[in-house]
């Protein structure tokens, strides 16, 4: 009887459940050309799995809002405010508001969420921290020198080994 052994390298438990993961890498550099050259040194064929590198000035307010939603995700749900990431140029109170919950939370701890700056939001998934009216102000707060660059995966599940290499030169965000 023949036995076949398959070996898989799951990216995370989320991948086991959903089998999907998009990636975002964020780095800083003096110029777009410089960051692209650095990326090419690590992953010469990166454009086969990733979009063109975007500078802060090339981002849309929706993309920047998505970035905030991942960066500002709480690490846990304790009442201590310091467990919630604070973006450069902001205070806790400029980023977060108390989350309204419809059932008791774990140990009745207060939870927070990003402030909704979208006055037209009718549904929770329309809430936005970054909107057209505060877009420039937010860009100026987190990246006044325009040194941030963003590399989004084109599709789900880009090559994991290459993700590991890119993570040596840029901050990696697993977008789910």
DAQUIDA-V171107 format. One record per residue. N is the residue number from 1. RES is the residue in one small letter. PHI is phi as a letter, one per 40 degrees, with the letter a starting at -180 (* if undefined). OMEGA is omega as a letter, one per 30 degrees, with the letter a starting at -180 (* if undefined). Layout:
((N;RES;PHI;OMEGA) (N;RES;PHI;OMEGA))
//
This chain:
((1;x;*;a) (2;x;c;l) (3;x;b;l) (4;x;b;l) (5;x;b;l) (6;x;b;l) (7;x;b;l) (8;x;b;l) (9;x;b;l) (10;x;c;l) (11;x;c;l) (12;x;a;l) (13;x;c;l) (14;x;d;l) (15;x;c;l) (16;x;c;a) (17;x;c;a) (18;x;b;a) (19;x;f;l) (20;x;a;l) (21;x;a;l) (22;x;c;a) (23;x;b;l) (24;x;b;l) (25;x;b;a) (26;x;b;l) (27;x;b;l) (28;x;b;l) (29;x;a;l) (30;x;c;a) (31;x;a;l) (32;x;c;l) (33;x;d;a) (34;x;c;a) (35;x;c;l) (36;x;c;l) (37;x;c;l) (38;x;c;l) (39;x;c;a) (40;x;c;l) (41;x;c;a) (42;x;c;a) (43;x;a;a) (44;x;d;a) (45;x;b;a) (46;x;c;a) (47;x;c;l) (48;x;c;a) (49;x;b;a) (50;x;b;l) (51;x;c;l) (52;x;d;l) (53;x;c;l) (54;x;b;l) (55;x;c;l) (56;x;d;a) (57;x;c;l) (58;x;c;a) (59;x;c;l) (60;x;c;l) (61;x;c;l) (62;x;c;l) (63;x;c;l) (64;x;c;l) (65;x;c;l) (66;x;c;l) (67;x;d;l) (68;x;d;a) (69;x;c;l) (70;x;c;a) (71;x;c;a) (72;x;c;l) (73;x;c;a) (74;x;c;l) (75;x;c;l) (76;x;a;a) (77;x;b;l) (78;x;c;l) (79;x;c;a) (80;x;c;a) (81;x;c;a) (82;x;c;l) (83;x;c;l) (84;x;b;a) (85;x;d;l) (86;x;b;l) (87;x;c;l) (88;x;d;l) (89;x;g;a) (90;x;b;l) (91;x;b;l) (92;x;d;a) (93;x;c;l) (94;x;c;a) (95;x;b;a) (96;x;b;l) (97;x;b;l) (98;x;c;a) (99;x;c;l) (100;x;c;a) (101;x;b;a) (102;x;c;l) (103;x;a;a) (104;x;d;l) (105;x;c;l) (106;x;d;a) (107;x;f;l) (108;x;f;l) (109;x;c;l) (110;x;c;l) (111;x;b;a) (112;x;b;l) (113;x;a;l) (114;x;d;l) (115;x;c;l) (116;x;c;l) (117;x;c;l) (118;x;b;a) (119;x;c;a) (120;x;c;a) (121;x;c;l) (122;x;c;a) (123;x;b;a) (124;x;d;a) (125;x;c;l) (126;x;c;l) (127;x;c;l) (128;x;a;l) (129;x;c;l) (130;x;c;l) (131;x;b;l) (132;x;d;a) (133;x;c;l) (134;x;b;a) (135;x;d;a) (136;x;c;l) (137;x;c;a) (138;x;c;l) (139;x;d;a) (140;x;c;l) (141;x;c;a) (142;x;c;a) (143;x;a;a) (144;x;c;a) (145;x;c;a) (146;x;f;l) (147;x;b;a) (148;x;c;l) (149;x;b;a) (150;x;b;l) (151;x;b;a) (152;x;c;l) (153;x;c;l) (154;x;c;a) (155;x;b;l) (156;x;c;l) (157;x;f;l) (158;x;c;a) (159;x;d;a) (160;x;c;l) (161;x;c;l) (162;x;c;l) (163;x;c;l) (164;x;c;l) (165;x;c;l) (166;x;c;a) (167;x;c;l) (168;x;c;a) (169;x;b;a) (170;x;a;l) (171;x;c;a) (172;x;b;l) (173;x;b;l) (174;x;c;a) (175;x;c;l) (176;x;g;*))
//
